[in-house]
Amino acid sequence: MLFNVNVNRLTEELIYIDKNIKLLKHSVKESSSTVLFEGRKLSNEEILKGQCTILIVRSTCKVDQNLLNGTKVKFVGTATTGTDHINLDYLKKNGISFKAATGANSNSVAEYVIYCLLKWSNVNNNQLNEKKIGIIGYGNIGRKVALYAHKLGIEVVVNDPPLFDEKFKFPDWVHHKSISEIFKDSDIITNHVPLHLSGKYSTHSLINIDLLSKIKDNSLFLHTSRGSVVDESAFLETIKNKNIDFVFDVWENEPKINLEIAKQAIIATPHIAGYSNNGKVLASRILAEEINKQYKIEIDYSVFVEDSCDSISADELSIKPPKDISKIINRSRQIEYDNDNFRKLLVMSEQERVIEFDQLRKNYPIRNESLFIQN
């Protein structure tokens, strides 16, 4: 389904933009031709008919041969960090340029994780400076989670085989461990890996029954990477036998969700951990800059403005009371509201849940980040 075609075509390029990447569409000057589309409904036929040359998507649009075969598309951009919805091999073989908004939402996800572990600590009266956090994946998000956790006095261990194999130098306060050790010894486990379906560093069903059988009772598990990184059937078996708390923001069969996991989670949300206004602004700007760089399309950069709110620097985490930090984050991000709103899906029919899951993401309100790392 297509929307808002600008027919005053004064450029050779026709830019298709997912209608939910709002800032990007506003930044492209009127002299350029743009078409807005709905991610899950875009088809090869529509791209062919519209003669699209530049395609900007979100994770809801699968970009592969089925979508692009025979089209004029020469550039694909995604307003996401993850690229599992993009067939990168196909793009490369067909000379199609690609750009992801790598790292744009990393602080948003890290802040979500920190809020959730603060809530867990408060509800269970845990002393965070006595806990160990195991972080699976030490990329843009994992590094921010690690720093924030370190500032809160939590011992930090990580697992990132690609970095370890290339002899990456981790900070002195970060200790690299095997993933088995992380599940066996950590009080808090959070994963921040991309979804790789195959290869040496495959992450599909990475968190399986063998690993989950090692998880400690009374621990916290957070899932905010990609749904298929966790084997949900194995996770269901685990929570039958282990007393653990958990947070789920991503789901194995989105937009379908696992009802039993959602019902028992201390926080459950519809894949919005990275949906801060700051992250969206940065993602749109990254893609706008790339379009300008490659095709000299005029961009109005004045639209990329971030609102201010109460903020906490990483260094302040070591001195502010945890309850105060939690209140400040929730005031701006309203994660508890998102959790409550998501739970309304649990009493709907499956068809209604699928529709509402996407609606919650499409109509997600402006929420600004509070945590920040000083340069």
N, C-alpha and C positions, 0 to 999 in steps of 0.2 A: 504494500500500500504506500503510495507516494503522496507527499504534501508540499505545498508552497513552492511551486516551480517559479524561479525568477527567469523570465523569458528574454530579458534585455541582455542578450548574450554578446558581450564585447570582448570575450577572451576565448581562446581555443579550448579551454578546460571547462568541463562540467563536473562540479563537485557534489557528490552525494554524501550527506552528513546525517548520521543517526539523529533523529529529532530530539533525543534527550541530551545531546552534547550542546547545550543551549548557548554557552558563551562562544563557542567556535563559530556557530552560524552567525552570531551578531558581529563577530570580528572581521568576517570576510566582506570587503567593500562591495557596494552595490554593482560595481562594474563587472563583477564576477558572477557566473551563473551557478546557482545552488539548488539542490533538490533535497528535501528532508524525507527520511524514510523511517519505518518502524522495523527495528532490528530483526525480530524473529520472522518477519513476513517478507523480507527482501528476497527477490528471486532473480535467477539468471535472465529470464525473459524481460523483467523490468529494467535491468541494467543495460541489456542489449537495445531495448526500445529507446531508452533515454540517452544512449551513447555516453555513459559515464566514463570519465577518465581518471578521476581521483575519488577514492572511496574511503570514508572515515567511519569506523564502526566502534561498537562496544563488545563486551563478551557475549551478548545475546545473538550475535550474527556469526555464523560459521563461514569462514572465507576459505574456499578450496576450489578445485576444478569444477565442481557442480555449480558453483555460484559464478565463476569468472570465465568459464570456457567460451571462447569466441568474442569476448567483450573487448573494449578499447581501454580497459583499466590499466594504468601504468604506475599508479601509486596507491598503496594501502596504508592507512594509519589506524591505530587503535588507541582509544583513550583509556587504556588499561596498562597495568604493568605485566600481567600474565598474557601469554601468547598461545595458549593451548587451543584457542578457537581459530587460529590462523595456521594454514598449511604453508609453513615457511619454505619447505622444499619446492612446492609448486610455484611459489612466487619467484624463487631464485631461478628455477629452470626456465621460467617464462619472462625473465628480465623485468619483473615488476618490483619497483622500489618499495621499501617497507620502513615504517617508523612506529615504535611503541612509546607510550608515555612512561617510560621506565622510571620508577622511583617517585612518581608524582603523588601517589596516595600512601607512601610509606609511613609518613608520620601519623596520618589518619588511622591506619591500622594499628600502629604501635600504641597510640593513645587509647584506642578501644581496648586493647589487651591490658594495658596498665589499669584502666578503670575496672575491668572485670576482676583482675587479681586483687585489687584494693577492696572491692565488694566482698569477694570470697574471704579475704583476711578479716574484714569487719564482722561478717556474719558468723564466722567460726572462731573469732577472737584469737587469730593467729598472729604471732610476732614475725613480721616479714624478715627481719634481720636474722632470724633463725632458720630461714628456708633456703632451698636451692631451686633455681629455675633451669630447666633444660630447654634450650632453644634449637629446634631442628631447622636449619637453614640460616646462614649468616650473611644474607644479602642486604638490600636497602632497608627492609623492614626489620629483619632479625637484629641488625646492628643497633637500630634505635631502641628496640625492646630491651636489648642487652644493656645499653647505657642507662636507660631509665630504671631498669631493675637494679643495676649496680648502685645507682644513686639512692635507691630506697634501702640499700643495705643487704640485698639478696645476693647470695653466691650464684655466679653465672657459669654454666657449662653449655657448650654448643656442640652440634654435630653438623658438619658440612664437608662431605668427602671430596667434592671438586676443589674446594679451597685448600683442604688439608693436603691433597695430592700435589697441588702446585706450590706447596710449602709456604702458604700465606702466613704472615706474621700477625698472630692475634694479639690484642692488648694483654698486658701482664695479668689483668684481673679476669680474663676469659680463658677457660680451660677446655680444650677440645677432647671430647670423649666419644666412644662408640655409641651408636643409637641404642644398643641394648643396655649399656650402662646408664644412659639417660633415663630410660624407662624404669630401670631397677632402682635408681638412687634419687631421682628428682621429686620434689614436692609439688612443683608446678611444671607442666610440659606444654609448650606451644610450638606450632609448626608454621614455617614461613618459606616453603619451597615451591618452585614452579611445578606445574604438572608436566612430567615427561613420561610418555606412554611406553617408551622402550629405551634401549641403550644401557651403557655402563651405569649411568646415574638415574635410572628409571625411578619415578616416584609414584607411579600408579599403584594404589593399594599398598603404599609403603608402610603405613601403620596398620598392621595386620594382627591376626589372633596371637601370633607368637610374641610380638612386642607387647601387645595389650595385656597378655597374661603376666607380664613382669611389673605392671604398673602398681605403685604403692596404694594401699588403702588410705583414705582420707586425703588424697592428692587432688589437684586441679588440672584438668585437661582443657586446652583451648584450641579450637579449630577455625582458622580464619584464612587459610591459603586457597586451595581448590578442593571442591567436594570429593573428587575421586582419589585424593591422597589418603583418605581414611576409608577402610573397608567398613561400611556401616553395619553390615550383618555381624561382623566380628565385634564391633563396638557394642552392639546390643547384647551379645552373649557375655561380654565382659561386665557390663553394668548389672547383669543378673547375679554375678558372683562377687563383685568388688564394690566397696563403698567409696565411690569417687564423685566429685563434683565436676561439671563440665559446661563449656560454653560452645555453641555452634552458630557460626554465621554463614557457613557455606555447606552445600548439600550435594550428595552424590548424584542425584537425578533432578537437578534444578530444571524447571521451576517446581517440580514435585519435591515434597519434603518427607522425611521420615518422622511420622507422627510420634512414635514412642520416644525417640531421642528428643524431639522438640518438647514434649510434655515434661520430661524429667530434667532438662537443662536448667541451670540457674539463670542463664541468659540465652535466648534464642532470637535470631534476627535474620532478615532476608537478604543476605549477602550485601550488607551496607557498611561494613567496618571501614572500608576505604572511601566512603561517600561524603567526606567532609567538603565544605565549600572550597577550602584551601586546595584540596587535592584536585577538585574539578577545575579550578582556575588554572592550576599549574599544568594539568594534562592538556587542556585546551590551548594554552599558550605554547607548549612544546610542539603540538601538531601545527599550530598556526605558523610558528617560526620555520618549521620544516617545509610547509607549503610555500611560504614566501621565498625561502632559500632556493628551492628546486625550480619553482615555476614563476617567480617574480610577481605573484599575485598580491595585490595590495591588502594589507591587514591594518585594522584599527586596533592598536594595542591598548587604547584607553579603556576598553571593556574589561580588561583583566585586573580588576580591583578586588582586594580582599578586605572584608570588614574586620574591625578590631573587636576584641572581647577580653575578658579577664584571662590573664595568661600566667603560666608558671614555667620558669626555665628548668632545665634538667638539674642544674646545681641546687635549685630551691627544693627539690624533692627530698634532699637529705635533712632539711631543717623544718619544713612545714609538716604539721600533723597529718597523717594519712587520711583522716576523715575530711579535713579541709580540702585536700587535693582532690578527693573523690567528688566532693560537692561542686568544686569549680569545674571539673571536667563534665560532670553530668548536667550542670546548668547550661553549658554551651552545646554539648553534643546530644543531650537528652536520650541517652542510651536506655534508661529505664522505660521511657515512653515508647521507644522502638520495640523493646521487649514485650511490653504490655499490648501494643498494637498488633504485633506479630501473632500473639497467642489467640487473637480473634479468629485466625485462620483454622485453628485446631478443631473448631466445631462446624466448619463448613464441609460441603461435599468436596471430593477430589477436584472436580472441574472448577468449582468456585475458588478453591485454594490456589490452583495454578494461575488463574486470572488475577487473583488478588496479590499473589506473590510478586508478579510483574508490576502490578499497579503501585505497590508499596515502593518499589525501586524507581519506577518512572516518575512518581510524584513526590520523591523524597525532598523534604524541605531544606532550606539553607541552614547548615550547621557548621560552625567555625571551630577550629582546633584551639585548645588552650595550652597544651604542652609544646615546648619548642626547645631546640638545641642551639645554644649560642655558638656562632662561628669563631 
